[in-house]
Amino acid sequence: MNLTRLVYYSQRNPSEKLDVKELIEVCHRNNTRANLTGLLHYNGDHFLQVIEGGRAEVSAIYHRIARDIRHVNIILISCQDVRERMFPNWSMGLHEGMDGRARQIFLRYFATDDVNPETVNVDSLLDVLQDLSVELG
Ligand SMILES: Cc1cc2nc3c(=O)[nH]c(=O)nc-3n(C[C@H](O)[C@H](O)[C@H](O)COP(=O)(O)O)c2cc1C
């Protein structure tokens, strides 16, 4: 079975209530069942999420997430078949905020810590997300 990895960027919808802890619990429950793994980075304004798993499962969850009114302006950055998971131990890791350490990680791979989802290099972005997941322990 193919393994697919999808990356998107979106903006939090400030008009809708968001309980990140509750959201991650739902992710954990659903993703574990569907053998999905990944990481969600939330800096308070924007989400960056990577989801990996079977092609059909990744497609289904992406369409569900894209309809979620808690975020808007979703930009699909990448969706490709991969040989191996990058986040095998996370049903959906959460990296929240943008502290000095996170900024350092962004600056390791990018010229600035301000990611433009329209032009961002997905490989560098995945390096950032993987390093952020290491910070989670
Ligand atoms: C930024 C963002 C990321 C999300 N990621 C996931 C996810 O990885 N897995 C998941 O099941 N739901 C995710 N959701 C929630 C879904 O949109 C949806 O609310 C949820 O899957 C519904 O699950 P339920 O029918 O079990 O309540 C995400 C929502 C947002 C706003």
The ligand as an SDF file (V2000), in Angstrom:
LIG
                    3D

 31 33  0  0  0  0  0  0  0  0999 V2000
   -5.9590   22.6960   11.8350 C   0  0  0  0  0  0  0  0  0  0  0  0
   -6.7920   21.4560   11.9930 C   0  0  0  0  0  0  0  0  0  0  0  0
   -6.1840   20.2150   11.9280 C   0  0  0  0  0  0  0  0  0  0  0  0
   -6.9330   19.0500   12.0920 C   0  0  0  0  0  0  0  0  0  0  0  0
   -6.3270   17.8230   12.0140 N   0  0  0  0  0  0  0  0  0  0  0  0
   -7.0530   16.7030   12.1780 C   0  0  0  0  0  0  0  0  0  0  0  0
   -6.4460   15.4240   12.1250 C   0  0  0  0  0  0  0  0  0  0  0  0
   -5.2410   15.2530   11.9170 O   0  0  0  0  0  0  0  0  0  0  0  0
   -7.2470   14.3430   12.3510 N   0  0  0  0  0  0  0  0  0  0  0  0
   -8.5760   14.4410   12.6080 C   0  0  0  0  0  0  0  0  0  0  0  0
   -9.2320   13.4170   12.7890 O   0  0  0  0  0  0  0  0  0  0  0  0
   -9.1690   15.6440   12.6550 N   0  0  0  0  0  0  0  0  0  0  0  0
   -8.4630   16.7700   12.4610 C   0  0  0  0  0  0  0  0  0  0  0  0
   -9.0690   17.9830   12.5260 N   0  0  0  0  0  0  0  0  0  0  0  0
  -10.4850   18.0440   12.9250 C   0  0  0  0  0  0  0  0  0  0  0  0
  -11.4040   17.7400   11.7560 C   0  0  0  0  0  0  0  0  0  0  0  0
  -11.5760   18.9050   10.9990 O   0  0  0  0  0  0  0  0  0  0  0  0
  -12.7740   17.2660   12.2910 C   0  0  0  0  0  0  0  0  0  0  0  0
  -13.2970   18.2190   13.1840 O   0  0  0  0  0  0  0  0  0  0  0  0
  -12.6460   15.9530   13.0300 C   0  0  0  0  0  0  0  0  0  0  0  0
  -11.9220   15.0170   12.2640 O   0  0  0  0  0  0  0  0  0  0  0  0
  -14.0450   15.3940   13.3360 C   0  0  0  0  0  0  0  0  0  0  0  0
  -13.8880   14.2280   14.0470 O   0  0  0  0  0  0  0  0  0  0  0  0
  -15.1280   13.5260   14.8020 P   0  0  0  0  0  0  0  0  0  0  0  0
  -16.1570   13.2720   13.7120 O   0  0  0  0  0  0  0  0  0  0  0  0
  -14.5510   12.2750   15.3810 O   0  0  0  0  0  0  0  0  0  0  0  0
  -15.5980   14.5100   15.8470 O   0  0  0  0  0  0  0  0  0  0  0  0
   -8.3370   19.1580   12.3340 C   0  0  0  0  0  0  0  0  0  0  0  0
   -8.9220   20.4160   12.3880 C   0  0  0  0  0  0  0  0  0  0  0  0
   -8.1740   21.5580   12.2240 C   0  0  0  0  0  0  0  0  0  0  0  0
   -8.8320   22.9070   12.3100 C   0  0  0  0  0  0  0  0  0  0  0  0
  1  2  1  0
  2  3  1  0
  2 30  2  0
  3  4  2  0
  4  5  1  0
  4 28  1  0
  5  6  2  0
  6  7  1  0
  6 13  1  0
  7  8  2  0
  7  9  1  0
  9 10  1  0
 10 11  2  0
 10 12  1  0
 12 13  2  0
 13 14  1  0
 14 15  1  0
 14 28  1  0
 15 16  1  0
 16 17  1  0
 16 18  1  0
 18 19  1  0
 18 20  1  0
 20 21  1  0
 20 22  1  0
 22 23  1  0
 23 24  1  0
 24 25  2  0
 24 26  1  0
 24 27  1  0
 28 29  2  0
 29 30  1  0
 30 31  1  0
M  END
$$$$
